[in-house]
Amino acid sequence: MREMQQGPRNLITDVPGLRVGNAEDLEIKTGVTVLIGDRPFTAAVHIMGGAPGTRETDLLQPDRLVQEVDALVLSGGSAFGLDAGSGVADALREQGRGFLVGDQPVPIVPGAILFDLMNGGAKDWVENPYRALGRAALDQASETFALGTKGAGTGATTANLKGGLGSASVVLACGVTVGALVAVNPVGAVTMGDGPEFWAAPFEMGAEFGGRGYGRHDPGRTPRYKGDQGGNTTIAIVATDAALTQAQAARVAIAAHDGMARAILPSHTQFDGDLVFAAATGAMPLPDPARDALQLGHAAATCLARAIARGVYHATPAPGDSLPTWQDRFG
């Protein structure tokens, strides 16, 4: 038997008990993505980019009081997008969800943002739109969701193509499921040179992002990157149904960054706020904790690389776009 098989949906929601919701504003060219569980789940984070924007990430350290969260939020909008978490928290509090302090439920909603303020959309809002987008994304939470120009990937761009929202999953031989969800907005490129081939090609399962195989890389060529180095950041979530402590989940997030480096060139720059959350629902004890932990890290990195390529592969055009989609150029 193969060590890893593609999940039935090839989405992060192949992890039982997780749902994803997206909301977009096509005039602003931005959006929000929410990951929600049927119940609170263990979460951790690792940041490798030089320009992150985050909400409630300090509490995701193993020595903190709160060990579980109610939702994770990925948003466009730079610092304005951090308000999306407030909309999600408001809606969850109305549902009675949250960490109980006396008789008061306090929803724990960490989040991260990417910079999409210079992508051609209308940014002249009077009232911050992200609180409402966060609530709308939560309302849409489902086991199935669309990729590409959706949610937090709506206004995303790469060095040469439109970015997007991507996801992928695998099921390990031990029965544990691993999935990734990512908003792809790097300073670098996800394709090789001037061709259609993805850097993530060695990890493609089937033809999930076109089956174009391997391109040719000139190691002496300067990596392609955005001329405007201020509009970047790739933010992701890797999730599993394995039973993990917060410290173990942090190791999965660290390993998953390898997938980002395999799929984006260059990655983790000082102009990116590259960040990976890890989520663990705890439904599946690990049969062989040492070996299976290694497998989890590898699977998380592989899923994230594939999800990055899928986000760009599925992007769709919209009026006023500053860059073509992959499908426009190569599809």
C-alpha positions, 0 to 999 in steps of 0.5 A, spaced: 500 500 500 502 507 498 504 511 504 499 516 502 493 517 498 489 523 495 483 524 500 476 524 497 475 531 496 482 533 496 480 539 500 482 540 508 475 538 509 477 531 508 479 532 516 473 530 519 469 535 523 472 541 519 469 546 515 471 552 511 467 558 509 469 563 504 466 571 503 469 576 497 468 583 495 469 583 488 469 590 487 475 591 493 478 585 490 479 581 497 476 576 501 476 572 508 477 564 509 474 561 515 476 554 518 471 552 523 471 545 527 465 542 530 468 543 536 474 546 539 481 544 536 488 544 538 492 549 534 499 552 533 503 557 529 510 558 526 512 564 522 518 565 517 516 571 513 519 578 515 513 582 515 507 578 518 500 581 520 497 576 526 491 576 531 491 572 537 498 568 535 501 569 542 496 564 545 498 559 541 505 557 544 505 550 548 505 554 555 499 558 554 493 557 558 488 556 552 490 550 548 484 550 543 481 555 539 474 555 536 476 558 529 482 560 524 481 566 519 485 568 513 484 574 510 486 580 505 486 587 507 493 587 510 492 590 518 485 592 516 483 585 515 485 583 522 478 585 523 475 579 520 476 575 526 472 580 530 466 578 526 467 571 526 468 572 534 461 576 534 458 570 531 461 565 535 459 568 541 452 569 539 452 561 538 454 560 545 461 558 543 468 560 546 472 559 552 468 560 558 470 565 563 465 565 569 458 565 565 461 568 559 464 564 552 470 568 549 471 565 542 478 564 541 479 566 533 487 567 531 488 570 524 493 572 519 492 577 513 496 578 507 497 584 503 492 585 497 491 593 497 494 595 491 491 589 486 486 594 482 480 593 487 476 599 490 480 601 497 476 607 498 471 604 503 468 609 509 467 603 514 472 597 514 469 591 510 472 585 514 468 584 520 462 583 515 466 579 511 468 575 517 461 573 519 459 572 512 465 567 511 463 563 517 456 563 515 458 559 508 462 554 512 461 547 509 465 541 507 465 543 500 468 549 497 471 552 491 478 554 490 482 560 486 479 567 486 475 565 493 475 567 500 482 570 502 485 568 495 480 573 491 485 579 491 492 575 491 497 575 486 504 572 485 510 575 481 507 573 474 500 570 475 494 571 479 494 568 486 488 564 489 486 560 494 488 553 494 487 546 498 489 539 498 489 533 502 492 526 503 490 520 507 496 516 511 497 508 511 495 509 518 488 512 517 490 519 519 488 525 514 492 531 513 490 537 509 492 544 507 489 550 506 492 556 503 492 563 500 497 564 495 500 571 495 507 571 495 513 576 492 515 570 488 513 565 483 510 559 483 511 557 476 518 555 473 521 561 468 516 563 463 513 556 462 507 553 465 510 548 470 509 549 477 515 548 482 511 544 486 510 539 480 514 533 483 509 533 489 503 533 484 498 527 485 494 525 478 493 532 474 490 536 480 494 542 477 494 541 470 499 535 470 504 539 466 510 535 469 517 538 470 520 545 467 527 547 466 530 551 471 536 556 470 540 556 477 543 562 474 537 566 473 535 571 478 528 569 481 522 572 479 519 577 484 514 583 484 516 589 482 512 592 488 515 588 494 510 591 499 504 587 496 505 580 499 504 574 504 502 567 503 498 564 509 496 557 510 493 552 515 495 545 515 490 540 519 490 533 521 485 528 525 491 526 529 491 527 537 497 532 538 499 536 543 500 544 542 507 542 541 507 537 536 502 541 532 507 546 532 512 541 529 507 540 524 507 547 522 514 548 522 515 542 517 509 545 513 514 551 511 518 546 507 512 545 502 512 553 501 519 553 500 518 547 495 512 551 491 514 558 491 521 561 489 523 565 493 519 564 499 520 567 506 523 573 504 523 580 508 517 582 504 513 576 505 509 575 512 509 567 511 505 563 516 503 556 517 497 555 522 497 547 524 490 544 527 489 538 530 482 535 532 485 529 536 480 524 533 486 519 531 491 516 536 498 515 533 499 508 532 507 509 532 508 516 535 515 517 533 514 514 526 507 517 525 510 524 527 515 524 522 510 522 516 505 527 519 510 533 517 512 530 511 505 530 509 503 537 511 509 539 507 507 535 501 499 538 501 501 545 502 506 545 496 500 542 492 495 546 495 499 552 493 499 550 486 492 549 486 490 555 488 494 559 482 491 553 477 484 555 479 484 562 479 479 566 475 479 573 471 476 579 473 475 586 471 481 590 473 486 585 474 493 587 474 496 580 472 493 574 468 491 567 471 495 561 469 489 558 465 489 565 461 496 564 459 497 556 459 490 553 460 
